[in-house]
Amino acid sequence: MCRKVLPCVRIWSDKCSSKYGRRRPFILAGSLMISVAVTIIGFSADIGYLLGDADEDHRNFKGT
């Protein structure tokens, strides 16, 4: 995926003529997307439960 996405983002950022610069809007958008993704990963068990995941589907982790 990175082999296809990153060259496109580089081309778009090179052609960008924002008042904030060429790279800053892409850095901001990327960091926001990563923040949302990490938050979703953190709440994935709760989201699964809200979407109908049953308790018997879960494995109980018994840490060491």
Secondary structure, DSSP 8 states (H G I E B T S, - for coil): -HHHHHHHHHHHHHH--BTTBSSHHHHHHHHHHHHHHHHHHHTHHHHHHHTT--GGGS------
